[in-house]
């Protein structure tokens, strides 16, 4: 198992290299550059040209890429042209917010999806099951930004139950219990919003697996031996039905981190997603390339994580 994991990690290296090249090229071919926003009727063209020369934007693309790659391997992704701070520091501050938001979203996702999927499969074709299927259709069809705007309007402005922007209220002393509760309070509405949309696949997987498992021979055998119905579900049906969900756990984690762009932008939550949109608008290439590369690496690692989890929860599978 460990040899296979090591081999997979080694195979990830060329994938990350190809990803870095694609990300760098796409970012460089975006219209304009970080200094385009400085152009006014009074701007001296020679001043802008000197800034571009100093930033290395006039160098050939291969030279720019290898300089960027050499620095990135040392943890130096350059300076943010917009925020005037090192990119690593800027992303590090925002990454903490995104990670905590993703964890809370993941908790809500499984708290909603697991009982709905299991009960819908157990009581298939019932009124409850039809309600879950309807919920699944709606959550699958509604765009993220539409639901997020509705949640902001209804729960934020109409009912005023939750804050609609930021990660913490002003005036709260950092390090206190009220500070940490306030941070969680700011994450609740965006986390619930994302969870309502992320449950679709999990519910559908569970419902289908439970319905299929009820027809299997080992379930019929257990019932013929007089095993109580609750025990049949708990020990046989649910345990086997949960395997496909476990296999996608790594993808769910990476999907939450990468899919936070719309949620963070609409809720004005200062995470990596909001930073990504702001960097695109300001053409902050250093931040854009670092973020996209980070999202891509996270996805690749998530694939490996899903395979490892699957081998742990399913003893029938062994990585050779």
N, C-alpha and C positions, 0 to 999 in steps of 0.2 A: 504493500500500500504506500509506504513512504517513498519507495523508489519511483512509483508512478506519479506521486505528487511532485517530486523533484523534477521528473521528466516534463511534467506539465508546466512547471514554473520556468524551466529552460525554454520550452516552446513559446512561452509568453513573451520572451525578449524580442524576437523578430516581429511579433505582432505589435508590440509597443513601439518599435522602431518605425514600422510602416505607418502606424497611427500618427506618430509625431511628424513624419514628413507630410502626410496629407493635411494635418491640422495647420502646419506652418505655411504650406502653399496656399490653402484656402484663405487663411487670415491675411496673407500678403496681397492676395488678389481682390480683396474687398476694396470698393471705391474710396479714394481719399487716404489719409494717413492721420496719425495723432495730432499733426500740426495744422490740418485743414481748418479746424475750428478757430484758429487764431487769425485767419485771413480777414482783414477789414480794408476799406479803401485807403486807410493810412498805413497799412502794413508794408514794411520794406521787404521786397522779395528776397533780397540777399540775406536778410536776417533769418527768414524761414529756411532758405537753402543751407545756411550754416548749421541750423538746428538739425536738419535732416542728415547732413554730413556727419555731425557729431554723434547722432544716434545710430549711424551705420545703415540708414535706409537707402543710401545710394550704392551700397556694395552689391555685387552680384548675389543672386538668391542662394547659390550653394555656400558662398562665404557667410552670408547672414545665418543660414541654417546651422552650419557647423559651429559657428560662434555661439549661437543660442543653445545648441545641444551640449557643448562643452560646459557652459555655465550651468545649464539645468542639471547635469549630472552631479554638480557640486552644490545643488540646492539653491542656485542663484537664477531666478527667472527674470531678472532685470528689475527696473523701476517702473512703477505705474506712472504714465504720463499725466493721468488725471488727478490721482491722489497724492503724488509726489512721495510715495513710500515704497519700500521693497515689496514686490509682488507676493513673495512667500509670507511676509508679515500680514499683508492685506487679506490674502486668502485664509490664512490661519485664523484670524479673528472671525471671519465670516463662517468658516467651516464648523466652528463649535456650534453656532446657532443652527446651521443646517442639519448637523448630525443629531442634535437633541430633538429638533422638529421631526426628523425622519423616524427616530426611535418611538416617539409618542404616536406618530401616525401609524407605525407598524403595530403597536399595541392595540390601538383602536381598530385597525383593519382586522386583526385576528379575533378580537373580542366580538366583532360584528359578524364576520364571515363564518367562523367555525360553527357556532350554534345554528345559524340560519341554514348553512349548507347541509349539516348533519340532519337536522329536523326535517328539512324539505325533502331529503332523500328517504328518510324513514317513513314519513307520511306523504308519499308521492300521490299526486292528483287530488289531494285534499285542498280545502280552502286556504289553509296556511301555505301549502306548497305553491298554489297559484299566485298568492300574494308575493311570495319570495321571487317567483319567476318574473312577475310584473316589475318588482323593484330592480331586478337584475337588468331587464330590458331598458328601463329608464336610466339607470346609472351607467349602462354601457353607451347609450345614445347621447346623453347630455354632454356637451363639451366642458372641459375643466374650467375655463374662464367664465362660462355662463353660470355654473353652480357656485363658483367662488363669489361672483358679483351678487348673486341672490342671497348667499349666506351673509355677506357683508351688509347688504341692505336690510335684511330682515332681523338678524340676530345682533348686528352691530348698531344700526341706526334706528330701526323701529322699536325693538325690544330693549336695546342697549344692555344686553347681557354680557357682551364681550368687547374688548378693545379691538379696533380695526386697523391699527398700524403699530409699527415698532416692535421691539422685543422686551422692553421694560419701561415702566412709567418713570417720568422725571421726578427727582426728589427722593427716590428710594435708596437707602444706604446699602451699598454693595457689601455682600458677605453676610447679611442678616437673613433670618428665616423669611421675613416678609419679601425680601428681594428675590429669593429663589421661588417663592410661591407666585410672585408677580410675573416672573419669567415664564413659569408653567402656564399661568393664566393667559398670557399673550399667545401661547402656542396652541391652546385648546381649539379655537375656532378653525384656524388653517389645518390643524391636524385632523379634526373631524371631517372637514371638507374633503381632504385628500383621501381619507379612509373610506368615505362613502363611495368614491369612484374606484378605489383599488380593490374592493371586495368582490367585484364582478367575477373575475377569473377563478378566485378561490371557491366562491359559492358554487359555481358551475361545475368545477372539478369534483368537489365533495358530493354534491347532489348526484352527479352521474355515477361516481364510484360507489356510493352507498346503494343506489338502485341496482347497479350491476352486481355488487357483492351479495345482495339478498338472494340472487338466483344461483349462486355458486354451490357446488356439491358439498363443500365442508360446512356451509351454513345449514343446508338441508339435513345433513347428518347430525349436526348438533341439536337441531330441533327435534329430530326423530328420537334422540336419546333422552328427551325431556328436559333439556337445558332451558332455564328460564329465559324469557324473551329479552329482558334487560341485559343478561349476561351474554346472550348471543350477539347483541349489538356492541356491548362494551369490549368483549374479548376477541371477537372475530371480525365483525363488519367494520367497526370504527377504526380498529387498529390497522387493517389493510387499506381502508379507504383514505387514510391520512397520508399514505406514502407519496402520491403525486404532489400533494401540497408541500410536503417536506422537501421534495426535490427542487421546488421552485423558490425555496426560502431565500437563497442567495440572490436570485434575480429580483425578488421583491425588495431586498435591502438596497441594491444598486439602483433599481427603478425609482425608489423613493428619493434617493439623493439626486439622481439626474433629472427626475421629473418635478423637482421643486421650483422650476423656473417660473411657471405661471402663477403658482400659489404664492410664492414669495413676492412677486411683482404686484399682484392684486392686493395682497394684505400688507404691502409695504414692510415686509419682514426682512431685516438686514442679514440675509444669508448669501450663499454662493449663487443661487438662482437669480436673485435680484442684482447681484454684482455682475453677473454674466450679461444681463440685458443692458445695464448701464454702460458696461465696457464696450458693447457693440455700438451703442448710440454715440459714444465718444471716440470710437475707433482706437481703443486702448489695446493695441496688439499684444503687448506683454501679458496682460491679464487674460485676454481671450484665449491665447494659445495655451497658457498654463491651466486654465479651467477646463477647456475641452479635452486636453490631455489627461487631466485628473479624472474627468467623467469617464473617458474611454478606459483608463486603467482600472477604475472601479468596476466597470462592466466586465472586463476580462477576469478580474479577481472573483467577481460574483459567480461567474460560470464555474470556476474551480471550486468555490465554496459549496455550490449546489451539488456537485458531484460527491464531495466529501461527506456532506450531510446525508445524502442518499445512501451511501455505503454504511453509515452509522446506524440509521433507523431501519434499514432493511438488511437483515443478516443473510438473505439469499444472494445478495450482491457482494462480490469481492473484487476489488481492484488488484489486478495482478501486476 
